[in-house]
Amino acid sequence: MTAPAMLSGDLARRVIDPHAYAEWDGLLDTFDQIRAATPVARVQPDTPGLFDPFWLVTRYDDVMRISKDNAAFLNNPRPVVFSFNQAIEFSRAATGSNMLVDSLVVFDAPIHPKYRKLTQEWFMPRNLAKLEGELRTLAAATVDRMIAQGPEVDFVKEVSGPYPLRVVMQILGVPPEDEFRMQMLTQQLFGGQDKDLSGTGMDQMTPEQVVQIVAGAVKTFEDYFAGIAEDRRKHPTDDVASVIANATVDGEPLPPRDMAGYYIIVATAGHDTTSASTAGAMQALARDPEQYARVRADRSLLPGIVEEAIRWTSPVQHFMRTAAEDCEIGGQKIAKGDWLMINYVAANHDPAQFPDPRRFDAARSPNRHLAFGAGAHQCLGLHLARLEMKILFEAILDRVAAVEPAGEAARASSTFVGGLKTLPLKVTPA
């Protein structure tokens, strides 16, 4: 057992600073430095009471262990995403919970497996196969619009943003005219720390003010999906919205708050993360024309492109867990009740698991990344995300002969869900 390794000052600030996550290479440098010296480190606030201290876990093996052991490392009772104490207090006062949204992400057993089972079959590949025709039509139309806008386009605005958004909105019964509203609400929920995404000046607000804006977005989501649920109870279809609306657990319908949380997590996490991975893949291919030409000539490389993009971008950048018992991780004594940050960015760039981790390598094998999590809380929509990306890139490779950077890309300022917010490209039609 080693003495507790403490992080404070500039290093601690960078771990929780959303703007640090926008400076990708600098962030990876930070995690390399921490992982090499103190792979499990106690993060302390400079200002007492600003946030509760937590353990930062940066090594792949340790993050994998925690992710898989859902009995020893709980999603409740502390927040599952890093939060300042002011924000936690506001949420508790507003909802009676440490989290503004109760969903699959925050539940533990025995509730979690019962709720997950409700839609798990719907998201399996054999069921998703029925969506392939619609996805191919949507992907082709998306690429057609990109080419029509060209030769220079913002890939995020024209492709990687709207394409997965439309997919998820379709399975939730949201009409196209409401998509912009859903996107803005998602950005307030996930991208509120970025002034270009939130559109509300949230980057200048106190943590409590930010949570008030987020709470408003959650309330709007809840009201909207209450209408969707009511319609799907009266007129059920084969979409996932109908599954949620008509679900029962232990013979009872889902409580309104839990049902709303189910809709919200599918609606928000289902498109922002896929958008980030898609944009990351395109950025890497634009920087490496030889790799783009290879995958265009040999489509068997495409699954590797998709998987490497998900690792390389790590759109869900962290989750928090709470120790259910005393234990030891990385030589550090973790006490029951301690809060831990499992940082997927750091784990997915651990050179002990991924040689030359900053290099985008479509042929990387094995590629057992943690971008989808692991264990009982592994991403429910991982098969849909892979299918969406594969079909979109098939359409791109069919229609685009070459792609190259047309300016500086910019990444979102966010500690939780992150990715490129702009990607200027020059596309040459086939």
Residue, then its C-alpha position, 0 to 999 in steps of 0.5 A: m500500500t502506498a501513501p495517498a497520491m494527491l492532486s491539487g492546484d493546476l493538475a486538479r483544475r485541468v481534470i475538471d475544467p471543461h475548457a481543458y477538454a477542448e484542448w485535446d492534445g494538452l488534455l492527453d498530455t495531462f493524463d499521460q503525466i498523471r497516469a505515469a506518476t499517480p494512476v489513482a490519485r485523490v483530487q482535492p478542491d482549491t476552494p473548500g466545499l467547492f466539490d467533494p474530493f474524489w479518486l481519479v482513475t486513469r489506467y485502463d486495467d483499473v477503469m475496466r475493473i471498476s466498470k465491470d464490478n457493479a456490486a463494489f462500485l455503485n452508480n448511486p448514491r452520489p452523482v454519476v457525473f462530476s458535479f459541484n456541491q452547489a449543483i448537487e444541492f440544487s438538484r436535491a432540492a428540486t427533485g429529491s435526488n442527487m441527479l436531475v434525471d433518473s435513468l438507466v445511467v444512474f440506477d443500480a441493481p436490482i432496479h437497473p437490470k429490470y429497466r435495461k431488459l425493457t429495451q435491450e432486445w429492441f437494440m440487438p442487431r437482429n432487431l436493428a436489421k429492420l432499420e437498415g433500409e431507412l438508414r441507407t436512405l437517410a445516409a445517402a440523402t445526407v451525403d447528397r446534401m453535403i456534396a451539394q453544399g461543397p466543395e467546402v463544408d462543416f462536416v459537423k453541421e452538415v453530416s455528423g450532427p443531423y444524421p444520428l439526430r434524425v435516426v434517434m428522433q425517428i425511433l422515438g417518434v419525434p417529427p423532423e420539425d422538432e429536431f432542432r428543439m431536441q438538439m438545443l435541449t441536448q446541448q444545454l444538457f451536455g454542452g452547457q459548458d461551451k458557449d457556442l453550443s449552449g446558446t445561453g451564456m452558461d459558460q459564464m454562470t455559477p454552477e447553481q445557475v447552470v443547473q437551473i438552466v439544465a433543470g429547465a431543459v429537463k422539464t421541457f424534455e419531460d413535458y415533450f415525451a409525456g406527450i409522445a408516451e400518451d400517443r404511443r399508449k393509444h397508438p403503439t407502433d414497433d418503435v422504441a418509444s412504444v416499448i417505453a410507453n407501454a413497459t411494466v416492471d413487476g407488473e406496474p407501469l414505469p413511474p412518470r419520472d423514470m419513464a421521462g428519464y428513459y426517453i431523455i437518455v435515449a434521446t440525448a446520449g443516442h445522437d451526441t455520442t455517435s455524432a462525436s465519433t463520426a466527426g472524429a473518424m472523418q477528421a482522422l481520414a481527412r488528415d491521412p488521405e492514404q488511409y482514406a484511399r485504402v478504406r475506399a478500395d477495401r471496405s473490409l477495413l470499415p469496421g476498424i475505422v468505426e471502432e477506432a473512431i469510437r476509441w480515439t474520440s471517447p465521446v463519453q469522457h467520464f463517469m463517477r462511481t461510489a465505493a460500496e466497500d473498502c478496497e484497493i485500486g492501484g495501490q491506493k486504499i479506497a474507503k467505503g463511500d469514496w467517490l471515483m472518476i473513471n476517466y475513459v479518455a485517459a483509459n482509452h489512451d493508456p499506452a499499456q493497452f493501446p500502443d501509440p494511442r494517439r495514432f488513428d489506426a483502422a487496423r488496430s487489433p485488439n481494440r477492446h476500448l472502453a468508450f461504450g463502458a463495460g459490464a452491466h452498464q455497457c452502452l445500450g445503443l452500441h449496436l445502433a451506433r456502429l450500424e449508423m456509422k458503418i452505413l454512413f461511411e459506406a455512403i461517403l466512400d461511394r460518393v466522395a473520392a477524396v477529403e481534406p482539411a479546410g480549416e481548423a477543427a474545434r472541440a467542445s468544452s465539456t467534461f462529460v460528453g465531448g467531441l468536435k463542434t466544427l470540422p471544416l472539410k473540402v470534399t471531392p465528389a467521386 
